[in-house]
Amino acid sequence: MWGSIAERLEKEGYKPELQNLLLDRDDEAKVAINQHSEKLAVAFRLLRTKPGTTIRTVKNLRICEDCHTVTKLVSNIYDRDIVMRDRTRFHHFKHDKCTCGDKWGARRDHHIPH
């Protein structure tokens, strides 16, 4: 299923976002980004659920930038709501948007008044 999704994403103009991966990794290792657990989980749920069913998944790490982008695209292409809980928050993907406003990776500075 992931192969079909990847082909569809490529037709839509998707290019993997590799800039935030470790710099000492070679290009072949970077291809492993397509095997991230959240991508495989979404592909599995697309296979095992009826169209229109909300896909829900939980992850114990933060979602990477590429997986965040892919999940937004998949939600739009396959017309699915996808709810993903990562280490820091819930993401609700719907129609190529996420409830985090794409600020998932932004550092939250806490202002302490003096």
Backbone bond lengths (Angstrom), bond angles and torsions (degrees), N, CA, C in turn:
res aa  C-N    CA-C-N  psi(-1)  N-CA   C-N-CA  omega(-1)  CA-C   N-CA-C  phi
1 M - - - 1.457 - - 1.526 110.56 -
2 W 1.355 116.43 -40.57 1.465 117.76 -178.19 1.529 109.89 -60.45
3 G 1.339 118.90 -36.58 1.467 121.52 178.01 1.523 111.68 -59.07
4 S 1.322 116.79 -42.36 1.469 121.27 177.59 1.520 111.54 -64.86
5 I 1.328 115.76 -41.52 1.467 120.07 178.64 1.522 109.65 -63.87
6 A 1.341 116.90 -45.35 1.470 121.39 -178.94 1.526 111.34 -60.48
7 E 1.332 116.83 -41.31 1.472 120.20 177.32 1.522 110.81 -62.85
8 R 1.310 116.12 -43.87 1.469 120.73 -179.86 1.530 110.91 -63.77
9 L 1.331 116.32 -42.21 1.470 120.78 177.85 1.526 110.79 -61.63
10 E 1.330 116.09 -42.36 1.466 120.52 179.79 1.529 110.69 -62.13
11 K 1.333 117.11 -41.50 1.464 120.75 177.43 1.517 111.93 -62.27
12 E 1.341 115.90 -29.45 1.469 121.22 179.20 1.527 111.92 -82.45
13 G 1.357 116.68 -2.34 1.459 120.39 177.28 1.519 114.85 96.79
14 Y 1.327 118.10 8.51 1.461 121.98 -179.96 1.520 111.60 -67.49
15 K 1.318 115.77 135.73 1.461 123.31 172.26 1.530 106.62 -126.92
16 P 1.348 118.15 132.14 1.466 120.05 -179.79 1.528 111.74 -56.71
17 E 1.315 116.08 141.72 1.458 122.27 178.89 1.526 107.80 -95.31
18 L 1.326 115.52 98.07 1.451 121.04 -172.99 1.520 113.67 -102.17
19 Q 1.322 117.75 -5.10 1.455 120.48 -173.03 1.523 114.09 -62.84
20 N 1.307 119.19 -25.06 1.463 120.85 -177.38 1.520 113.40 -96.28
21 L 1.345 117.01 5.66 1.454 119.26 175.98 1.520 109.11 -78.79
22 L 1.314 115.81 164.27 1.457 119.78 179.38 1.521 110.57 -57.70
23 L 1.299 117.01 137.81 1.458 121.94 -174.87 1.522 113.69 -70.31
24 D 1.318 118.64 -24.52 1.464 120.80 -176.30 1.530 113.03 -87.01
25 R 1.289 117.53 9.57 1.459 120.80 179.66 1.516 109.93 -92.11
26 D 1.338 116.34 140.06 1.456 119.37 178.02 1.530 110.26 -80.16
27 D 1.327 115.41 170.68 1.463 120.19 -175.59 1.529 112.73 -61.22
28 E 1.332 117.91 -36.21 1.463 119.76 179.04 1.518 111.34 -64.03
29 A 1.315 116.32 -39.46 1.459 119.72 179.29 1.523 110.59 -66.45
30 K 1.321 115.86 -32.98 1.461 119.71 179.54 1.522 111.49 -66.58
31 V 1.330 117.00 -26.40 1.462 120.55 177.80 1.531 109.99 -64.13
32 A 1.314 117.43 -23.60 1.464 121.53 178.73 1.522 111.83 -61.84
33 I 1.320 116.89 -12.98 1.468 120.54 177.25 1.534 110.22 -57.81
34 N 1.328 116.61 -25.95 1.464 120.41 178.47 1.523 112.40 -73.97
35 Q 1.327 116.82 -8.93 1.454 120.00 -179.69 1.522 111.88 -107.99
36 H 1.321 117.74 17.62 1.460 120.29 176.35 1.528 109.41 -61.17
37 S 1.306 115.78 144.21 1.463 121.36 -172.21 1.523 113.47 -57.75
38 E 1.334 117.73 -37.48 1.464 118.55 -177.87 1.524 111.76 -68.69
39 K 1.321 117.62 -33.90 1.478 120.30 176.93 1.526 109.78 -66.85
40 L 1.315 115.93 -44.34 1.463 119.46 179.77 1.523 111.27 -66.40
41 A 1.330 116.97 -37.48 1.470 120.80 178.55 1.527 110.91 -64.14
42 V 1.320 116.81 -43.34 1.470 120.32 179.11 1.525 109.89 -64.83
43 A 1.341 117.45 -42.65 1.466 121.02 178.55 1.528 110.40 -60.54
44 F 1.317 117.01 -44.38 1.465 121.47 179.09 1.523 111.07 -61.19
45 R 1.319 116.63 -44.63 1.471 120.05 -179.35 1.530 111.11 -67.39
46 L 1.329 118.00 -34.07 1.468 119.74 174.97 1.525 110.33 -62.04
47 L 1.324 116.13 -37.72 1.465 121.18 178.93 1.529 112.08 -69.16
48 R 1.320 116.99 -37.67 1.453 122.04 -168.72 1.520 115.53 -99.40
49 T 1.338 117.83 0.20 1.466 119.75 -179.23 1.518 110.57 -124.74
50 K 1.306 114.63 158.90 1.457 120.78 179.05 1.531 109.85 -76.62
51 P 1.335 117.41 150.77 1.465 119.83 174.90 1.523 110.80 -53.28
52 G 1.316 115.26 138.83 1.454 120.82 179.91 1.520 114.13 94.33
53 T 1.333 117.12 -15.60 1.460 121.22 179.12 1.529 109.65 -72.87
54 T 1.323 116.85 134.66 1.460 120.76 175.85 1.519 109.11 -70.19
55 I 1.319 115.66 133.38 1.461 121.95 177.27 1.520 107.72 -94.32
56 R 1.334 116.22 129.95 1.465 121.53 179.65 1.524 108.96 -124.88
57 T 1.327 115.78 135.70 1.455 120.47 177.68 1.522 110.09 -148.04
58 V 1.334 115.52 153.31 1.463 122.23 179.56 1.520 108.12 -125.10
59 K 1.312 115.15 140.93 1.456 121.82 -177.92 1.517 107.90 -135.17
60 N 1.333 117.65 141.45 1.458 119.99 -177.59 1.530 113.53 -90.68
61 L 1.314 117.96 -0.58 1.459 123.65 175.89 1.520 108.82 -119.25
62 R 1.323 116.18 169.03 1.466 118.60 174.69 1.519 109.52 -73.19
63 I 1.291 116.25 145.15 1.459 122.10 176.81 1.530 108.64 -70.86
64 C 1.324 117.39 137.13 1.467 120.07 179.93 1.540 109.43 -79.90
65 E 1.312 115.27 164.74 1.467 121.02 -177.17 1.524 111.83 -59.27
66 D 1.331 117.14 -42.03 1.457 120.20 -178.76 1.529 111.15 -66.22
67 C 1.327 117.28 -43.41 1.467 120.10 179.24 1.527 111.01 -64.78
68 H 1.327 116.65 -35.01 1.464 121.17 177.36 1.530 109.55 -63.12
69 T 1.325 116.59 -46.96 1.466 121.83 179.25 1.527 110.85 -62.49
70 V 1.322 116.53 -46.71 1.470 121.10 -179.34 1.521 110.91 -61.55
71 T 1.319 117.79 -42.56 1.458 120.24 -178.37 1.525 111.10 -65.36
72 K 1.336 117.01 -37.70 1.471 119.23 174.91 1.526 110.44 -60.90
73 L 1.329 116.70 -46.13 1.463 120.59 -179.25 1.524 111.50 -63.94
74 V 1.328 117.13 -43.78 1.467 121.21 179.89 1.528 110.27 -61.69
75 S 1.327 116.55 -39.29 1.472 119.26 179.89 1.525 110.52 -60.79
76 N 1.316 115.94 -34.58 1.466 120.50 -179.44 1.535 111.53 -79.50
77 I 1.322 116.90 -49.07 1.469 122.21 -176.86 1.530 111.33 -61.00
78 Y 1.332 116.71 -43.71 1.459 121.28 -175.98 1.529 112.42 -98.25
79 D 1.322 117.05 5.59 1.459 123.32 178.21 1.529 111.52 49.58
80 R 1.342 114.52 55.95 1.455 121.16 -179.49 1.524 110.52 -127.29
81 D 1.310 115.60 145.18 1.459 121.20 166.41 1.526 105.72 -83.96
82 I 1.324 115.88 133.95 1.461 120.59 178.31 1.522 107.34 -127.55
83 V 1.322 115.64 122.07 1.460 121.32 177.83 1.519 107.04 -109.89
84 M 1.332 115.99 120.39 1.445 121.32 -178.55 1.525 109.55 -125.21
85 R 1.310 115.69 126.43 1.461 120.86 176.41 1.513 106.63 -101.30
86 D 1.323 117.05 117.77 1.453 118.98 173.40 1.518 108.62 -105.59
87 R 1.306 117.39 -168.63 1.459 121.17 -174.39 1.523 113.83 -61.83
88 T 1.327 116.87 -27.56 1.460 119.23 -173.29 1.519 115.39 -112.74
89 R 1.332 118.71 -20.60 1.467 119.00 -176.25 1.513 112.07 -166.74
90 F 1.318 113.74 171.92 1.458 121.33 171.00 1.519 108.04 -90.90
91 H 1.318 116.47 140.46 1.458 123.06 172.55 1.517 106.27 -118.40
92 H 1.318 117.20 128.65 1.460 121.41 176.28 1.522 106.29 -116.30
93 F 1.336 114.86 107.19 1.459 121.99 -178.01 1.524 108.98 -94.32
94 K 1.322 115.59 130.78 1.460 120.53 178.92 1.524 108.10 -156.33
95 H 1.321 116.41 127.84 1.474 122.54 177.26 1.529 112.00 50.12
96 D 1.337 116.39 51.29 1.473 122.65 174.87 1.533 113.15 65.82
97 K 1.321 117.17 24.42 1.470 122.05 177.98 1.525 108.33 -132.21
98 C 1.343 115.36 157.84 1.455 121.07 175.46 1.516 108.66 -129.68
99 T 1.316 115.80 143.81 1.461 120.49 -178.86 1.524 112.86 -63.96
100 C 1.324 118.05 -17.53 1.463 119.15 178.57 1.526 111.43 -78.65
101 G 1.340 116.83 -5.40 1.460 120.41 180.00 1.516 112.43 65.60
102 D 1.330 116.53 25.77 1.466 123.66 -178.32 1.525 112.32 61.21
103 K 1.302 115.50 25.49 1.463 120.29 176.56 1.524 110.22 -105.37
104 W 1.319 116.56 20.84 1.458 122.37 -177.28 1.516 112.27 -57.27
105 G 1.323 116.97 -33.07 1.453 120.06 -175.95 1.516 113.17 -99.07
106 A 1.316 116.97 -2.77 1.464 119.19 -177.46 1.523 110.32 -69.09
107 R 1.294 115.07 137.49 1.462 120.43 178.69 1.528 108.44 -74.27
108 R 1.296 114.59 134.30 1.462 118.83 178.58 1.516 108.92 -96.84
109 D 1.313 116.22 105.58 1.459 119.91 176.01 1.514 107.93 -87.82
110 H 1.287 115.14 129.12 1.455 120.37 178.75 1.517 108.94 -93.26
111 H 1.281 116.03 119.30 1.459 121.10 178.39 1.519 108.45 -85.57
112 I 1.309 114.89 122.43 1.451 119.48 178.68 1.519 107.56 -106.60
113 P 1.318 117.58 115.18 1.458 119.77 -179.29 1.525 111.11 -65.10
114 H 1.324 116.28 144.59 1.482 121.23 178.66 1.483 111.42 -94.79
